[in-house]
């Protein structure tokens, strides 16, 4: 039987603090009705002061290791998908390595909201090559520190959280059936944090101009997200050698309910087959798809033998999809 990589364990960590739409009504010119009708989001979780991305990632990683029946010393590699790392350098993955007591190679991967499926694809390749046996892949974000809380078009969208998966060799025909990655840098300006890198280093002026906070062209991102995620799902299903009807559950990036509904219509998949939890968490970028997968598994929506399609879209622009047999 063909060798495959698969998920051996899952973990997550969600900060305790909840920021509801009603809380946002007191902060910015918006309403619960406006937010829900346009996004589907009711609340999001926000990291407490001093709680960093590596803290969230380490907690999620430890649960994934426990779920897989492994110790930190069993890990061959740690990949952290994030755009809100603790620092510009060192990598957040190295900080996670220290916090969980591992000794393996560690690095970050930056593909924004597509980060987790991108990182899982990298892990899959390394497992199949025979180079590594157990890889910890984490999607983690503390985006609340990069949001302009006076911009009602973006501040209502994002939340903090982390999800993790241990990727190992799969057995008995289960595991990852296909992966598909794509990107188009021509649209890089549509969703970005302009300053803080080498192009616009931090200065007093960049801080005053709020160039260190997230900027987004929402209408353009919406159209591209629907098209790209729809096409990516169909491509991954084709590569997996199965039919659309065989997909038991679709786990999309949890950015906006309208986007998810439009993708369902484009792909022609019933909305009942789509897992949605953005009402509780908002957009957690690289953490969204793995947290949704965790909840789908733990609540019984995913069962042994289920065919799962996962798809994401993010800044870059990047988009990615994968099909798994659970």
C-alpha positions in Angstrom: 0.0 0.0 0.0 1.2 3.5 -0.9 3.0 5.3 2.0 1.0 8.3 3.4 1.4 10.9 6.1 -1.4 11.7 8.4 -2.5 13.3 11.6 -1.6 11.3 14.7 -2.7 13.8 17.3 -4.6 17.1 17.7 -4.4 20.0 20.1 -5.7 23.6 20.6 -5.4 26.5 22.9 -7.9 29.4 22.9 -7.4 32.4 25.2 -10.0 32.8 28.0 -10.9 36.4 27.3 -13.9 36.8 25.0 -14.6 40.0 23.1 -18.3 40.1 21.9 -19.9 42.2 19.3 -21.6 44.1 22.1 -18.2 44.9 23.6 -17.1 46.2 20.2 -20.2 48.5 20.0 -18.6 50.4 22.9 -15.3 50.7 21.1 -16.1 51.6 17.5 -19.1 52.7 15.4 -20.7 49.3 14.8 -23.5 47.0 16.0 -23.9 43.3 16.7 -26.5 43.2 13.8 -24.1 44.8 11.4 -21.2 42.5 12.3 -23.3 39.3 12.2 -25.1 40.1 9.0 -21.9 40.8 7.1 -19.5 38.3 8.7 -21.4 35.7 10.8 -19.1 36.5 13.7 -20.6 36.8 17.2 -17.5 36.9 19.4 -13.7 36.3 19.3 -11.1 35.4 21.9 -8.3 37.8 22.8 -5.0 36.9 24.4 -4.4 38.5 27.8 -1.6 41.0 28.3 1.8 39.2 28.1 0.3 36.2 26.4 2.3 35.6 23.2 1.9 33.5 20.1 4.5 31.1 21.4 2.5 30.6 24.6 -0.6 29.7 22.7 1.4 27.5 20.3 3.2 25.6 23.0 0.0 24.8 24.9 -1.7 23.5 21.7 1.4 21.6 20.8 1.6 19.8 24.2 -2.0 18.7 23.8 -1.4 17.4 20.3 1.6 15.4 21.6 -0.5 13.9 24.4 -3.2 13.0 22.0 -0.6 11.3 19.8 0.9 9.4 22.7 4.2 11.0 22.2 6.8 13.0 24.2 8.6 16.2 23.2 11.7 14.1 22.8 10.0 12.1 20.0 9.7 15.1 17.7 12.0 15.4 14.7 10.8 18.9 13.6 8.5 21.8 14.7 6.9 24.0 12.1 4.9 27.1 13.3 2.7 28.8 10.8 2.2 32.4 11.9 2.2 36.0 10.8 2.2 37.3 14.4 5.3 35.8 15.9 6.7 36.8 19.2 9.5 38.8 17.5 10.9 39.5 14.0 13.5 36.9 15.0 14.2 34.3 16.4 11.5 32.2 15.1 8.4 31.5 17.2 9.1 27.8 16.6 12.4 28.0 18.4 10.6 29.6 21.4 8.0 26.8 21.3 10.7 24.2 21.2 12.1 25.6 24.4 8.7 25.8 26.1 7.7 22.2 25.4 11.2 20.8 26.1 12.0 19.5 22.6 15.4 19.4 20.9 14.5 19.1 17.2 15.0 21.5 14.3 12.4 24.3 14.3 11.2 27.0 12.0 8.4 29.3 11.1 6.3 29.4 7.9 4.6 32.6 6.8 1.6 32.0 4.5 -0.9 34.0 6.5 -4.4 32.4 6.6 -3.1 29.5 4.4 -0.4 28.8 6.9 -1.6 25.6 8.3 -2.3 23.7 5.1 1.0 25.0 3.7 2.9 23.8 6.7 1.1 20.4 6.7 2.1 20.0 3.1 5.7 20.6 4.0 5.5 18.1 6.8 3.9 15.6 4.5 6.8 15.8 2.1 9.3 15.3 4.8 7.5 12.3 6.2 7.2 10.7 2.8 10.9 11.3 2.1 11.8 9.3 5.1 13.8 12.1 6.6 11.6 12.6 9.6 9.0 10.5 11.5 7.1 12.9 13.8 6.5 16.5 13.0 4.6 19.0 15.1 2.7 21.5 12.9 1.1 24.5 14.7 -1.0 27.3 13.4 -1.0 30.1 16.0 -1.8 33.8 16.0 -2.2 36.7 18.4 -3.6 39.1 15.8 -5.2 41.4 18.4 -1.9 43.3 18.7 -1.9 44.1 15.0 -5.5 45.3 14.6 -6.4 48.9 14.4 -9.2 49.0 17.0 -10.6 52.3 15.4 -11.1 50.7 12.0 -14.6 49.1 12.1 -14.1 47.3 8.8 -11.2 45.1 10.1 -11.2 45.1 13.9 -14.4 43.1 14.1 -13.0 40.2 12.1 -10.0 38.8 13.9 -9.3 36.7 17.0 -6.4 34.9 18.7 -5.9 31.2 19.1 -3.7 28.2 18.2 -4.2 24.6 16.9 -1.7 21.9 16.5 -1.3 18.5 14.8 1.4 15.8 15.0 2.1 14.5 11.5 3.4 11.0 11.2 3.2 8.0 8.8 -0.4 6.9 8.4 -1.6 3.3 8.4 -4.2 1.3 6.5 -5.0 3.7 3.7 -5.7 6.6 6.0 -3.9 10.0 6.0 -3.3 12.8 3.5 -4.5 11.9 0.0 -3.6 15.2 -1.7 -2.3 18.7 -1.2 -2.5 21.7 -3.5 -0.6 25.0 -2.9 -0.8 28.3 -4.8 0.1 31.9 -4.6 -0.1 35.2 -6.5 2.1 38.1 -5.3 0.5 40.5 -7.8 -2.2 40.9 -5.1 0.1 41.4 -2.2 -1.1 44.9 -1.4 -4.7 43.8 -0.8 -4.0 42.5 2.7 -0.9 43.5 4.6 0.8 45.1 7.6 2.8 47.7 5.7 5.5 48.6 8.3 7.9 46.7 10.5 10.0 45.0 7.9 12.9 46.1 5.7 10.7 48.0 3.2 9.4 50.3 5.9 11.4 49.9 9.1 9.7 51.1 12.4 10.0 54.8 13.2 7.9 57.1 15.3 6.2 58.3 12.2 5.2 54.8 11.1 3.7 54.2 14.5 1.8 57.5 14.4 0.5 56.7 10.9 -0.7 53.2 12.2 1.4 51.5 9.5 2.0 48.6 11.9 -1.7 47.5 11.8 -3.6 45.4 9.4 -4.8 47.0 6.2 -7.3 45.2 3.9 -9.2 45.8 0.6 -12.2 43.8 1.7 -14.2 43.7 -1.4 -11.3 42.6 -3.6 -10.2 40.0 -1.1 -13.7 38.6 -0.9 -13.9 38.0 -4.7 -10.5 36.4 -4.9 -11.1 34.3 -1.9 -14.3 32.8 -3.3 -12.7 32.0 -6.6 -9.4 30.7 -5.3 -10.8 28.5 -2.5 -13.4 27.1 -4.8 -10.9 26.1 -7.4 -8.4 24.8 -4.8 -11.0 22.5 -3.3 -11.9 21.0 -6.7 -8.2 20.6 -7.6 -7.3 18.8 -4.3 -10.3 16.4 -4.8 -9.2 15.7 -8.3 -5.6 15.0 -7.1 -6.9 12.7 -4.4 -8.7 10.6 -6.9 -12.1 10.8 -5.4 -15.4 12.4 -6.3 -16.9 15.5 -4.8 -19.8 13.4 -3.5 -17.4 11.4 -1.4 -16.3 14.4 0.6 -18.0 14.0 4.0 -17.0 17.4 5.4 -15.4 20.6 4.1 -13.3 22.6 6.5 -12.8 26.1 5.1 -10.8 29.0 6.4 -13.1 30.7 8.9 -12.9 34.3 7.6 -16.4 35.3 6.7 -19.7 33.4 6.5 -20.6 35.0 3.2 -17.3 33.8 1.7 -18.0 30.3 3.0 -21.5 30.3 1.5 -20.2 31.6 -1.8 -17.5 28.9 -1.9 -20.2 26.2 -1.2 -22.3 27.5 -4.1 -19.3 27.7 -6.4 -18.2 24.1 -5.6 -21.7 22.8 -5.4 -21.4 21.3 -2.0 -24.3 21.3 0.5 -23.8 23.8 3.3 -24.7 21.0 5.7 -21.4 19.3 4.8 -19.4 22.4 5.8 -18.0 22.9 9.3 -18.3 26.4 10.6 -17.1 27.8 13.9 -16.3 31.4 13.0 -19.2 32.7 15.1 -17.2 31.8 18.2 -13.7 32.7 17.1 -13.7 35.1 14.1 -10.7 34.9 11.8 -7.7 33.4 13.5 -5.6 33.3 10.3 -3.3 30.3 10.3 -5.0 28.8 13.4 -8.5 28.8 11.8 -8.5 25.6 9.8 -6.7 23.5 12.4 -8.9 24.7 15.2 -11.9 23.9 13.1 -10.6 20.4 12.3 -9.9 19.8 16.0 -13.5 20.7 16.9 -14.9 18.7 14.0 -13.1 15.6 15.2 -13.8 16.1 18.9 -17.5 16.7 18.3 -17.9 13.6 16.1 -18.5 15.5 12.8 -15.4 13.6 11.6 -15.5 9.8 12.0 -13.0 7.1 11.1 -13.0 6.7 7.3 -14.4 10.2 6.7 -13.1 12.1 3.7 -12.1 15.6 4.8 -11.4 18.5 2.5 -9.6 21.5 4.0 -9.1 24.8 2.2 -7.7 28.2 3.1 -6.9 31.6 1.6 -4.7 34.4 2.8 -2.4 37.4 2.4 0.2 36.9 -0.2 -2.0 36.1 -1.9 -1.8 32.4 -0.9 -4.3 29.6 -1.1 -4.1 25.9 -0.3 -6.2 22.8 0.0 -5.8 19.2 1.2 -7.9 16.1 1.2 -7.5 13.5 4.0 -9.1 10.2 4.9 -9.5 10.1 8.6 
